[in-house]
Structure formats: structure tokens, C-alpha cells
Amino acid sequence: MTLLLGDIAPDFEAETTQGRIRFHDWIGEDWVVFLSHPADFTPVCTTELGYTSKLKEALDKRQAKALVISVDTLEQHEKWIADIEDTQNTRVNFPIIADPGRKVATLYNMIHPNADAKLTVRAVYVIDPDKKIRASIIYPPSTGRNFDEVIRLIDSLQLTDGHKVATPVNWQQGDDVIILPSLTSPDEIARLFPDGHRQLRPYLRLTPQPRGTQRR
């Protein structure tokens, strides 16, 4: 099964370190960062899960939450959490799915046989409250993810959902944004962007980031 942007994220039931969940019910009205890890008790994963735990406040501000999966058992997860908390000076505050049968990992294309037939790659899916896949990133097992980029990505998605703009290269919160080329009416542009704009080309118009960014 190939998962594309805009597809409904497949639903599933699974056991996690915080109890059994049905994925779509668990999403509720939140955004979700769904992460896969190659295996428990591995060094890169340990640092990643520690950092994810420290992002809870940032995710809460964005009405978002993390969900993690690997192909190990619930018992292994529980033992690994102790290592994560001890070495990363944090508390693991999100559920980790036990998927020893690799059913969920297969459903989400997290196993790439030419990389490793048994373990999941480092996949990232950003899923919105409508259960749609809004972004996906795949890293090799040897490379840790940049979670600051995941937060930036969520900020961009939420901003562009609420306003008729796109975010340019290396955009960060507070930077100028791009007015969508589909907006051509000067009156509508003036109404939507009262702080004005700079036209570099007819298709490239920059405006200050709109205030009152809407969250889904």
C-alpha cells in the first residue's frame, strides 16, 4: 500500500505502553507526529525519544502529540523506557506501539526490504485532525531525525491552512511569507494582508506573517 499526501491515514488497533488504542479515536481533534524506530535499545533511537519527550510543551501549543512504533514487544518497550529516561534526563510522555508482528509497520510502509527486511526505517508522518496525511519524511536507520524541522513543518501547515499563503525556503515563525499566486484581486490582497506586501515578481509576493494564525 502506497500512502500519499492527502490520503486518510489507515486506522488500526494496537497495544501501547499507555494501553490499547484505536488510532483514529486516539487522534481525536489533534495533530499527530507518528514516528517509527528501527529497534529498542539502540543509541540513535534513545536520543530521539528523549528529545521527543522534551517537545511535549511545544507540541501541546500546536494541539499536536507524538506516537511511536517499533517492531519490539511491550515488555521490551517498558525496559527501554527506563534507559531513555535515565540517559536523556526526561520522562517518556507518549505511547509506544508494540508491533512484533509488523502489521502496523507494514500498513504504513515503514519496512523497506532493500534497507532492512526486519526493522523499520525512521519514518515520520504528520497527520491532521481530519486523519489526513499532510507530510512524510523517511530517514535511514543510521541518521537521527531533526525534530526542530518537524515542529517547523507543523507550524507551516497550520499557518497555511489558516491563511492564503505559502512559506518560503528556511522559513521560521515570524518570517515573511508568500502570497499564493492564485490571489489576483488587489482588493482581496489588501483585505487579507493589511500590513502590505512586496512584489518581486508577479508570482512572487512577500508579506509579513499574518497575525492570529489559526490552529485546526
C-alpha positions in Angstrom: 0.0 0.0 0.0 1.4 3.4 -1.0 0.5 6.3 1.2 0.3 9.7 -0.4 -0.2 13.2 0.9 -3.9 13.9 1.4 -4.7 10.2 1.9 -6.6 9.2 5.0 -4.1 7.6 7.4 -5.0 3.9 7.8 -6.8 3.1 11.0 -5.6 0.3 13.3 -5.8 -1.1 16.8 -2.6 -1.8 18.8 -1.2 -2.3 22.2 1.0 0.5 23.5 2.9 1.5 26.6 -0.2 3.6 27.6 -2.8 0.9 26.9 -4.7 -0.3 23.8 -5.6 2.3 21.2 -7.7 2.6 18.1 -5.7 5.0 16.1 -8.5 7.3 14.6 -10.2 7.5 18.0 -6.8 8.3 19.7 -6.2 11.1 17.2 -9.3 12.9 18.3 -9.1 16.6 17.4 -5.3 16.7 17.5 -2.4 16.7 15.0 -0.2 13.6 15.3 3.5 13.1 14.7 3.7 9.3 14.0 7.3 8.0 14.3 8.9 4.7 13.6 12.1 3.4 15.1 14.3 0.5 13.9 14.6 -1.2 17.3 14.6 -0.7 21.1 17.9 -0.4 22.9 19.6 1.3 20.0 21.6 4.5 20.6 20.1 6.9 18.0 16.6 5.9 18.9 17.3 6.5 22.5 18.4 10.1 21.8 15.4 10.7 19.5 12.8 9.5 22.0 14.4 11.5 24.8 14.2 14.7 22.6 10.6 13.9 21.6 9.7 13.7 25.3 11.1 17.2 25.8 8.9 18.5 22.9 5.6 17.9 24.8 5.1 21.6 25.6 5.9 22.7 22.1 3.5 20.0 20.7 0.8 20.9 23.2 0.9 24.6 22.0 0.2 23.3 18.5 -2.5 20.9 19.5 -0.3 18.0 18.5 1.0 14.8 20.1 3.6 12.1 19.3 3.0 8.4 18.7 6.0 6.0 18.3 6.2 2.5 16.9 8.9 -0.2 16.6 8.7 -3.9 15.9 9.6 -4.9 19.5 7.4 -6.1 22.3 5.6 -4.2 25.0 7.9 -5.8 27.6 11.0 -4.6 25.7 9.5 -1.1 25.4 8.9 -0.8 29.1 12.5 -1.8 29.9 13.9 0.6 27.2 11.9 3.5 28.6 13.8 3.2 31.8 17.1 3.6 29.8 15.7 6.6 27.8 14.6 8.4 31.0 17.9 7.7 32.8 20.3 8.7 29.9 18.2 11.6 28.5 17.1 13.1 31.8 13.4 13.2 30.8 10.1 11.3 31.2 8.7 9.4 28.2 5.2 11.0 27.9 3.8 9.4 24.7 2.7 5.9 23.8 5.0 3.4 22.1 3.2 0.8 19.9 4.3 -2.8 20.3 4.3 -4.3 16.7 6.3 -7.5 16.8 4.1 -8.9 14.0 5.0 -5.8 11.9 1.3 -5.4 10.9 1.2 -1.6 11.6 4.7 -1.0 10.2 3.7 -2.8 7.0 0.5 -0.8 6.8 2.5 2.4 6.9 5.3 1.4 4.6 7.8 1.6 7.4 9.7 -1.5 6.4 12.0 -1.1 3.4 13.3 -4.5 2.4 16.3 -3.2 0.5 17.4 -1.3 3.6 16.4 -4.0 6.2 13.8 -6.6 5.8 13.2 -7.0 9.6 13.4 -3.4 11.0 11.6 -0.2 10.4 13.2 2.8 8.8 13.0 6.2 10.6 9.6 7.3 9.2 7.8 10.5 10.1 4.1 11.0 9.3 2.4 14.3 10.2 -1.4 13.6 10.3 -4.0 16.3 10.8 -7.3 16.1 12.9 -9.2 15.1 9.7 -6.9 11.9 9.8 -5.2 13.0 6.5 -1.5 12.5 5.9 -0.1 16.0 5.5 3.6 15.2 5.3 6.0 12.3 5.3 9.8 12.1 5.8 12.0 8.9 5.6 15.4 8.7 7.2 17.8 5.8 7.0 18.4 3.9 10.3 21.9 5.5 10.7 20.7 9.1 10.8 18.8 10.7 13.6 15.9 13.0 12.7 15.8 16.8 13.1 12.8 17.3 15.3 13.1 21.0 15.2 12.3 20.7 11.5 9.2 18.6 12.3 7.9 21.4 14.6 8.7 23.9 11.8 6.7 21.8 9.4 3.7 21.7 11.7 3.9 25.5 12.1 3.9 25.9 8.3 1.0 23.5 7.7 -1.2 25.2 10.4 -0.3 28.7 9.1 -1.0 27.9 5.5 -4.3 26.1 6.5 -5.5 29.3 8.1 -4.3 31.9 5.5 -3.8 32.0 1.8 0.0 31.9 2.0 2.9 29.6 1.5 6.2 29.5 3.4 9.5 30.2 1.6 12.8 28.4 1.9 14.1 28.1 5.5 11.0 29.9 6.9 10.8 30.3 10.6 8.0 31.6 12.8 7.8 35.4 12.3 9.4 35.5 8.9 7.8 36.9 5.8 5.5 34.5 3.8 4.5 34.2 0.2 1.0 35.3 -1.0 -0.5 32.5 -3.1 -0.2 33.1 -6.8 -3.9 32.2 -7.2 -4.8 35.5 -5.4 -5.0 38.1 -8.1 -7.5 40.7 -6.9 -5.8 43.8 -5.5 -8.8 44.5 -3.2 -8.7 40.9 -1.8 -5.0 41.1 -1.3 -5.3 44.4 0.6 -8.1 43.0 2.7 -6.3 39.7 3.6 -2.8 41.3 4.1 -3.3 44.8 5.7 0.4 45.0 6.5 1.1 45.3 2.8 3.4 43.3 0.6 6.5 43.4 -1.6 6.2 42.2 -5.2 9.5 40.8 -6.5 7.7 39.2 -9.5 4.0 39.0 -10.3 4.1 35.4 -9.0 6.4 36.2 -6.0 4.9 38.5 -3.4 6.1 38.6 0.2 4.1 39.8 3.1 4.6 39.8 6.9 3.3 36.6 8.6 -0.4 37.1 9.2 -1.3 37.6 12.8 -3.8 35.3 14.6 -2.6 32.1 13.0 -5.5 29.7 13.0 -5.0 26.3 14.6 -7.1 23.4 13.3 
